Amino acid sequence: MNTPNLLIIMDDEHSANALGCSGHPIVKTPHIDLLARHGTRFESAYTNSPICVPSRAAFATGQYTHRTRYWDNCLAYDGRVESWGHLLQRAGVETTSIGKLHYVDDKAPTGFDTQLLPMHIFEGGDTQGLVRDPPPPRPQCRDMAENIGPGETEYTRYDRNIRDTACAWLTERAARQSDAPWATFVSFTCPHYPLVAPPEFYGLYDPADMPLPKVRPDDGTDQTDWWRDFENCYLWDQFFKSDHERRIAIASYYGLISFIDDCVGKLMRTLEQTGLDRSTRVIFLSDHGENLGARGLWGKSTMYNESVQIPLIVAGPGIPEGVSRKTPAQIIDVFPTVLDNAGLPAMRDRPGRSLIELACLPDDTARPIFSEYHATAANSAEYMIRRGRYKYIHYVGYQPELYDLEEDPEELVNLGLDPAFADLLREMEDELRRIVDPEATDRAAKTDQQKLIDRYGGRDAVIAKTSKSATPAPRSTVP
């Protein structure tokens, strides 16, 4: 087979379970479900850092956050570390991005020949999020609760522009009738808040039918200073005036997912109509999930599945059809996948594995997965190891958590409190320390962040500069 083309589709803040093909009883995603039926879905896929900018840097570089030092929503990918795009460029593969990148800017050499409608960090990024010990409260969190329901936003208009531009690009590329391979990254902003969905998609969900999210178990899990600081910083839930408003927000989130599903459907139809589907592999994934009120949490930034687990589907020539793989996967696996797709050798210093390879191999449920967080609201670093049926969450300086995902998929019973699991806790910590030095990495992140804080005039000056709750869409790209 000639080198296949590659279309990577990413949306933003999409929890793994919020898909019909994941078994969700409410969410309607017929086009993404169809893609899954035509390809391989990874049931347990994770982001390597549950926040936008670091996760996208990991996506680009195939490296863990502590290796690249793109820690937070200010320290964005700038081309300093080699990306899969750089390697494709050197191999003569045309590389294009359409939509959100969340890199440092459109001047940095990040591996794309062309950037169409790019979104990057805005005015230096979330500078307030640099202040972590302790983190300040974020009154801008009220934006989520105050902007819910049916309607249009700059994000939905931007995403329609991304969709139409991508379809036009595919049509034009097919018309060239060139055998030269290409790799194109199409990146949407939804279902990231604001939780305002186009009326035709919001109308698919009656708020009265939305079940309220689960509450945090009364086991003391949230009583450490780590969690008190986190919840005193991210104030999302306190701004909702009633459970009715929470139900509207949930219905809006699902409406945004159906909106993105419709965009994906239009991209897939364009591939079919142009005949590119016969020569193109497709990867669909998100950068991280969304807590959506679970445990009183909204947004991302935690190691619970709602936040850290993502949808991940691979389809196209040579990919098994209608398969659900139990092998855990992660965002850094995209890097070796892109190289594998282009027939390029793997890089030994990148810890991921090709999703094309994993899709074709028997399940390996024991594969360990690692994630880390060094950003807004966390007074110390937060890490995750997923190995087999267990998930271990490590907070530097605080009591860890341990969950049995087979017996307790909702992560409501913290086995880290049970002395019977002391040996397993030590094993999981040993697994973590084989990947990273938790304490040294925490210090390194804070050192880099303090340098930026000093550059911006110190802690008080940074706190006084109000950060936006979400990156605005580029003005020139919103019709």
C-alpha positions as CSV (number, residue, x, y, z in Angstrom):
1,M,0.0,0.0,0.0
2,N,1.3,3.5,-0.8
3,T,1.8,5.8,2.2
4,P,-1.7,6.7,3.4
5,N,-2.8,10.2,4.0
6,L,-3.6,11.1,7.6
7,L,-6.5,13.2,9.0
8,I,-6.3,13.9,12.7
9,I,-9.5,15.4,14.2
10,M,-9.3,16.7,17.7
11,D,-12.1,18.4,19.8
12,D,-11.6,20.0,23.1
13,E,-12.7,18.9,26.6
14,H,-14.6,15.8,25.5
15,S,-15.0,13.1,28.2
16,A,-14.4,9.6,27.0
17,N,-17.8,8.3,28.1
18,A,-19.8,11.0,26.3
19,L,-20.3,9.1,23.1
20,G,-22.9,6.7,21.9
21,C,-20.2,4.1,21.0
22,S,-19.0,4.3,24.6
23,G,-22.4,3.3,25.8
24,H,-23.6,6.6,27.0
25,P,-27.4,6.4,27.5
26,I,-28.1,10.0,26.5
27,V,-25.5,11.5,24.2
28,K,-26.2,11.3,20.4
29,T,-23.1,10.9,18.3
30,P,-24.1,8.9,15.2
31,H,-21.2,10.1,13.0
32,I,-18.5,9.4,15.5
33,D,-20.2,6.1,16.3
34,L,-20.0,5.2,12.6
35,L,-16.3,6.1,12.5
36,A,-15.8,3.7,15.4
37,R,-17.7,0.9,13.6
38,H,-15.4,1.4,10.6
39,G,-12.3,1.4,12.8
40,T,-10.8,0.6,16.2
41,R,-11.9,2.4,19.4
42,F,-9.6,2.5,22.4
43,E,-11.8,2.0,25.5
44,S,-9.2,3.3,27.9
45,A,-7.4,6.3,26.4
46,Y,-5.9,9.1,28.4
47,T,-4.4,12.6,28.2
48,N,-0.9,12.9,29.5
49,S,-1.8,16.2,31.2
50,P,-5.5,17.2,31.8
51,I,-5.3,20.8,30.6
52,C,-5.2,22.3,27.1
53,V,-1.7,23.7,26.4
54,P,0.4,20.9,28.0
55,S,-1.8,18.2,26.5
56,R,-1.3,19.7,23.1
57,A,2.4,20.0,23.6
58,A,2.5,16.3,24.5
59,F,0.4,15.6,21.4
60,A,2.9,17.5,19.2
61,T,6.1,16.1,20.7
62,G,5.3,12.6,21.9
63,Q,7.0,13.5,25.2
64,Y,5.8,13.8,28.8
65,T,5.3,17.2,30.2
66,H,8.2,16.9,32.7
67,R,10.5,16.2,29.8
68,T,9.5,19.2,27.7
69,R,8.7,21.7,30.5
70,Y,5.5,23.0,28.8
71,W,3.9,23.0,32.2
72,D,0.8,25.1,32.0
73,N,-1.5,27.3,29.9
74,C,1.3,30.0,29.6
75,L,4.3,27.8,28.7
76,A,3.1,26.7,25.3
77,Y,4.7,24.6,22.6
78,D,7.1,26.7,20.6
79,G,9.0,24.3,18.3
80,R,11.9,23.9,20.7
81,V,11.3,20.2,21.0
82,E,11.0,18.3,17.7
83,S,7.4,17.5,16.7
84,W,6.0,14.8,14.4
85,G,5.3,17.7,12.0
86,H,9.0,18.4,11.8
87,L,9.8,14.8,10.9
88,L,7.0,14.7,8.2
89,Q,8.3,18.0,6.7
90,R,11.8,16.5,6.4
91,A,10.3,13.4,4.8
92,G,8.4,15.6,2.2
93,V,4.9,15.0,3.6
94,E,2.6,18.1,3.3
95,T,1.5,19.2,6.8
96,T,-1.5,21.5,7.5
97,S,-3.3,22.6,10.6
98,I,-6.9,23.9,10.5
99,G,-8.2,25.4,13.8
100,K,-7.1,25.4,17.4
101,L,-3.5,24.7,18.1
102,H,-2.9,26.4,21.5
103,Y,0.8,26.8,20.7
104,V,2.8,29.9,21.5
105,D,2.0,31.7,18.2
106,D,1.8,31.3,14.5
107,K,5.4,32.4,14.0
108,A,7.0,29.5,15.9
109,P,8.3,26.6,13.8
110,T,6.0,23.9,15.1
111,G,6.0,21.6,12.1
112,F,3.2,22.8,9.9
113,D,3.7,24.1,6.3
114,T,0.4,25.9,6.6
115,Q,-1.8,27.0,9.5
116,L,-5.4,27.9,8.6
117,L,-7.6,29.7,11.2
118,P,-5.1,29.1,14.0
119,M,-5.9,29.7,17.6
120,H,-2.9,30.1,20.0
121,I,-2.5,31.3,23.6
122,F,-3.8,34.8,24.0
123,E,-1.7,37.6,25.5
124,G,0.7,35.2,27.1
125,G,-1.8,32.7,28.2
126,D,-3.4,32.1,31.6
127,T,-0.9,34.1,33.7
128,Q,-3.0,33.9,36.8
129,G,-2.7,30.1,36.7
130,L,1.1,30.5,37.3
131,V,0.4,31.3,40.9
132,R,0.0,27.9,42.6
133,D,1.2,28.0,46.2
134,P,-1.4,28.9,47.3
135,P,-3.5,29.5,44.2
136,P,-5.8,32.6,44.2
137,P,-9.6,32.3,43.7
138,R,-10.8,32.7,40.2
139,P,-14.0,34.8,40.1
140,Q,-14.0,34.4,36.3
141,C,-15.3,30.9,36.9
142,R,-18.7,32.5,37.1
143,D,-18.6,32.7,33.3
144,M,-19.5,29.0,33.0
145,A,-22.6,29.2,35.1
146,E,-23.8,32.4,33.7
147,N,-23.5,31.3,30.0
148,I,-25.6,28.2,29.5
149,G,-28.4,27.0,27.3
150,P,-29.3,27.3,23.6
151,G,-27.6,29.9,21.4
152,E,-24.4,30.7,19.5
153,T,-21.0,31.7,20.7
154,E,-17.7,32.7,19.1
155,Y,-16.6,29.1,19.6
156,T,-19.6,27.6,17.7
157,R,-19.1,30.1,14.9
158,Y,-15.4,29.5,14.8
159,D,-15.9,25.7,14.7
160,R,-18.3,26.0,11.7
161,N,-15.6,28.0,10.0
162,I,-13.0,25.3,10.8
163,R,-15.4,22.6,9.5
164,D,-16.1,24.4,6.2
165,T,-12.4,25.3,5.7
166,A,-11.4,21.7,6.3
167,C,-14.0,20.4,3.9
168,A,-12.9,22.9,1.2
169,W,-9.2,21.9,1.8
170,L,-10.0,18.2,1.4
171,T,-12.0,18.9,-1.8
172,E,-9.2,21.0,-3.2
173,R,-6.6,18.5,-2.3
174,A,-8.4,15.7,-4.0
175,A,-8.8,17.8,-7.1
176,R,-5.0,18.0,-7.4
177,Q,-5.0,14.3,-8.2
178,S,-1.5,14.0,-6.6
179,D,-0.2,10.8,-5.1
180,A,2.0,12.8,-2.6
181,P,0.9,12.0,0.9
182,W,-0.4,14.6,3.4
183,A,-1.1,14.9,7.1
184,T,-3.8,17.4,8.2
185,F,-4.8,18.3,11.7
186,V,-8.3,19.6,12.1
187,S,-8.9,20.9,15.6
188,F,-12.2,22.2,17.1
189,T,-12.9,24.3,20.2
190,C,-16.2,22.7,21.3
191,P,-17.4,21.1,23.6
192,H,-15.2,23.4,25.7
193,Y,-17.2,25.9,27.6
194,P,-19.1,28.3,27.2
195,L,-21.8,25.7,27.6
196,V,-24.0,27.3,25.0
197,A,-25.1,24.9,22.2
198,P,-26.7,25.8,18.8
199,P,-30.5,25.5,19.3
200,E,-30.9,22.5,16.9
201,F,-28.4,20.5,19.0
202,Y,-29.5,21.8,22.4
203,G,-33.0,20.8,21.4
204,L,-31.9,17.1,21.4
205,Y,-31.6,17.2,25.2
206,D,-34.3,18.1,27.7
207,P,-32.7,19.5,30.9
208,A,-35.4,17.8,32.9
209,D,-34.1,14.4,31.7
210,M,-30.5,15.1,32.7
211,P,-29.4,13.2,35.8
212,L,-27.5,15.2,38.3
213,P,-23.8,14.3,38.6
214,K,-22.4,12.1,41.3
215,V,-21.3,13.7,44.6
216,R,-18.0,13.2,46.2
217,P,-18.0,10.3,48.7
218,D,-17.9,11.3,52.4
219,D,-14.6,9.6,53.1
220,G,-12.4,12.7,53.7
221,T,-10.8,12.5,50.2
222,D,-11.4,16.2,49.7
223,Q,-10.3,17.4,53.1
224,T,-6.6,17.9,52.5
225,D,-5.0,21.3,51.9
226,W,-4.4,20.2,48.3
227,W,-8.1,19.8,47.6
228,R,-9.2,22.9,49.7
229,D,-6.8,25.0,47.7
230,F,-8.0,23.5,44.4
231,E,-11.7,24.1,45.2
232,N,-11.1,27.6,46.6
233,C,-9.4,28.4,43.3
234,Y,-11.8,26.8,40.8
235,L,-15.1,28.1,42.0
236,W,-17.2,26.8,39.2
237,D,-19.9,25.0,41.1
238,Q,-20.7,27.8,43.6
239,F,-21.9,30.0,40.8
240,F,-24.8,27.7,39.8
241,K,-27.9,28.9,41.6
242,S,-29.8,25.6,41.4
243,D,-29.8,22.0,40.2
244,H,-32.0,23.2,37.3
245,E,-29.1,25.4,36.1
246,R,-26.7,22.5,36.4
247,R,-29.1,20.3,34.3
248,I,-29.2,23.1,31.6
249,A,-25.3,23.1,31.6
250,I,-25.2,19.4,31.2
251,A,-27.7,19.5,28.4
252,S,-25.7,22.2,26.7
253,Y,-22.5,20.2,27.0
254,Y,-24.2,17.2,25.3
255,G,-25.6,19.5,22.7
256,L,-22.1,20.8,21.9
257,I,-20.9,17.2,21.5
258,S,-23.7,16.5,19.1
259,F,-22.7,19.7,17.2
260,I,-19.1,18.5,16.9
261,D,-20.4,15.1,15.9
262,D,-22.2,16.8,13.0
263,C,-19.0,18.5,12.0
264,V,-17.2,15.2,12.0
265,G,-19.9,13.7,9.9
266,K,-19.4,16.5,7.3
267,L,-15.7,15.8,7.2
268,M,-16.3,12.1,6.7
269,R,-18.8,12.7,3.9
270,T,-16.2,14.9,2.2
271,L,-13.6,12.2,2.4
272,E,-16.1,9.8,0.8
273,Q,-17.3,12.2,-1.9
274,T,-13.8,13.0,-3.0
275,G,-12.6,9.4,-2.8
276,L,-10.0,10.3,-0.3
277,D,-11.5,7.8,2.2
278,R,-9.7,5.0,0.2
279,S,-6.3,6.4,0.9
280,T,-6.7,8.2,4.2
281,R,-6.4,7.1,7.8
282,V,-8.4,9.0,10.4
283,I,-7.6,9.6,14.1
284,F,-10.3,11.1,16.3
285,L,-9.5,12.2,19.9
286,S,-9.8,15.0,22.4
287,D,-7.1,16.9,24.4
288,H,-8.7,16.0,27.8
289,G,-12.1,15.5,29.4
290,E,-14.6,17.5,31.4
291,N,-15.7,16.9,35.0
292,L,-19.2,18.2,34.2
293,G,-20.2,18.6,37.9
294,A,-19.0,15.2,39.1
295,R,-17.9,15.6,42.8
296,G,-18.8,19.3,42.5
297,L,-16.0,19.8,40.0
298,W,-16.2,21.4,36.5
299,G,-13.6,21.9,33.9
300,K,-10.6,19.5,33.9
301,S,-7.3,19.5,35.9
302,T,-8.0,16.3,37.9
303,M,-6.9,12.7,37.5
304,Y,-10.5,11.3,37.8
305,N,-11.7,9.6,34.6
306,E,-14.2,12.4,33.7
307,S,-11.2,14.8,33.3
308,V,-8.2,12.6,32.3
309,Q,-9.8,10.0,30.0
310,I,-10.5,10.8,26.4
311,P,-12.2,9.4,23.3
312,L,-9.7,7.8,20.8
313,I,-10.6,6.2,17.5
314,V,-8.4,5.1,14.6
315,A,-9.9,4.1,11.2
316,G,-8.9,3.7,7.6
317,P,-6.8,1.4,5.4
318,G,-5.2,-1.4,7.4
319,I,-7.0,-0.7,10.6
320,P,-9.3,-3.4,12.1
321,E,-13.0,-2.5,11.7
322,G,-15.5,-2.7,14.5
323,V,-13.0,-3.4,17.2
324,S,-12.9,-2.0,20.7
325,R,-9.4,-2.4,22.2
326,K,-8.9,-2.7,25.9
327,T,-5.3,-1.8,25.6
328,P,-4.8,1.5,27.4
329,A,-3.6,4.3,25.1
330,Q,-2.6,7.9,25.5
331,I,-2.0,11.2,23.6
332,I,1.7,10.7,23.3
333,D,0.9,7.6,21.2
334,V,-0.1,9.9,18.3
335,F,3.6,10.8,17.7
336,P,4.7,7.2,16.8
337,T,1.4,6.6,15.0
338,V,2.1,9.5,12.6
339,L,5.6,8.2,12.0
340,D,4.3,4.6,11.5
341,N,1.7,5.9,9.1
342,A,4.3,7.6,7.0
343,G,6.7,4.6,7.0
344,L,9.3,6.5,9.2
345,P,11.3,4.8,11.9
346,A,10.2,5.2,15.6
347,M,12.2,7.5,17.8
348,R,13.7,5.6,20.8
349,D,13.4,8.6,23.2
350,R,9.6,8.9,22.8
351,P,7.7,6.6,25.2
352,G,4.5,6.1,23.1
353,R,3.5,3.3,20.8
354,S,1.9,3.3,17.4
355,L,-1.9,3.1,17.6
356,I,-1.8,1.3,14.3
357,E,0.3,-1.4,15.9
358,L,-1.8,-1.5,19.1
359,A,-5.0,-1.7,17.0
360,C,-3.7,-4.9,15.3
361,L,-2.3,-6.6,18.4
362,P,-4.2,-8.6,21.1
363,D,-5.3,-6.6,24.2
364,D,-2.6,-5.7,26.7
365,T,-4.6,-4.4,29.7
366,A,-1.5,-4.3,31.9
367,R,0.1,-1.5,29.8
368,P,0.9,1.4,32.3
369,I,-0.3,4.9,31.5
370,F,1.1,8.1,33.0
371,S,-0.4,11.6,33.4
372,E,0.7,14.7,35.3
373,Y,-0.5,18.2,36.2
374,H,1.4,21.2,37.2
375,A,-1.0,24.1,36.5
376,T,-3.9,26.2,37.7
377,A,-5.3,25.5,41.2
378,A,-2.8,22.7,42.1
379,N,-0.6,23.8,45.0
380,S,1.7,20.8,44.3
381,A,2.1,18.4,41.4
382,E,-0.5,15.8,40.7
383,Y,0.3,12.5,39.0
384,M,-1.5,9.4,37.8
385,I,-0.5,5.8,37.0
386,R,-3.1,3.5,35.4
387,R,-1.9,-0.1,35.4
388,G,-4.3,-3.0,34.8
389,R,-7.4,-2.6,36.8
390,Y,-6.0,0.0,39.2
391,K,-5.5,3.7,39.1
392,Y,-3.0,5.5,41.5
393,I,-3.2,9.2,42.0
394,H,-0.2,10.9,43.7
395,Y,-0.2,14.4,45.2
396,V,3.2,15.7,46.2
397,G,3.1,16.1,49.9
398,Y,-0.3,14.6,50.4
399,Q,-2.1,11.2,50.8
400,P,-2.4,9.3,47.5
401,E,-5.6,7.8,46.2
402,L,-6.1,4.3,44.7
403,Y,-9.1,3.0,42.7
404,D,-10.1,-0.4,41.3
405,L,-11.6,0.5,38.0
406,E,-13.2,-2.9,37.4
407,E,-15.1,-3.0,40.7
408,D,-15.5,0.8,41.0
409,P,-15.5,2.5,37.6
410,E,-17.0,5.7,39.1
411,E,-13.9,6.0,41.4
412,L,-16.0,6.4,44.6
413,V,-14.1,4.0,46.9
414,N,-10.6,5.2,47.7
415,L,-8.6,2.0,48.4
416,G,-5.7,4.2,49.5
417,L,-7.4,4.6,52.8
418,D,-7.4,0.8,53.3
419,P,-4.3,-0.7,55.0
420,A,-4.9,-3.9,53.1
421,F,-3.7,-2.1,49.9
422,A,-0.5,-0.7,51.4
423,D,1.7,-3.1,49.3
424,L,-0.1,-2.2,46.1
425,L,0.2,1.5,46.9
426,R,4.0,1.1,47.3
427,E,4.1,-0.8,43.9
428,M,2.2,1.9,42.2
429,E,4.5,4.6,43.6
430,D,7.5,2.6,42.5
431,E,6.0,2.5,39.0
432,L,5.5,6.3,39.1
433,R,9.1,6.9,40.3
434,R,10.4,4.8,37.4
435,I,9.0,7.5,35.1
436,V,9.4,10.7,37.1
437,D,10.9,12.1,40.3
438,P,7.7,13.7,41.6
439,E,9.3,16.1,44.1
440,A,12.1,17.3,41.8
441,T,9.7,17.8,38.9
442,D,7.3,19.8,41.2
443,R,10.2,22.1,42.1
444,A,11.3,22.4,38.4
445,A,7.8,23.5,37.3
446,K,7.4,26.0,40.1
447,T,10.9,27.4,39.3
448,D,10.0,28.0,35.7
449,Q,6.6,29.4,36.6
450,Q,8.2,31.8,39.2
451,K,10.5,33.2,36.5
452,L,7.4,34.1,34.5
453,I,5.7,35.6,37.6
454,D,8.8,37.7,38.3
455,R,8.8,38.8,34.6
456,Y,5.2,40.0,35.0
457,G,5.9,42.0,38.1
458,G,5.4,39.5,40.9
459,R,2.6,37.6,42.5
460,D,0.3,40.5,43.3
461,A,0.7,42.0,39.8
462,V,-0.1,38.6,38.2
463,I,-3.2,38.1,40.4
464,A,-4.4,41.6,39.7
465,K,-4.3,40.9,35.9
466,T,-7.6,39.1,35.4
467,S,-7.3,36.1,33.1
468,K,-10.1,35.1,30.8
469,S,-11.9,31.8,31.6
470,A,-11.2,30.6,28.1
471,T,-9.0,31.6,25.1
472,P,-11.0,33.9,22.8
473,A,-11.4,32.7,19.2
474,P,-9.2,34.6,16.8
475,R,-11.2,37.7,15.6
476,S,-10.3,37.3,12.0
477,T,-11.6,33.7,11.9
478,V,-15.1,34.1,13.2
479,P,-17.7,35.0,10.5
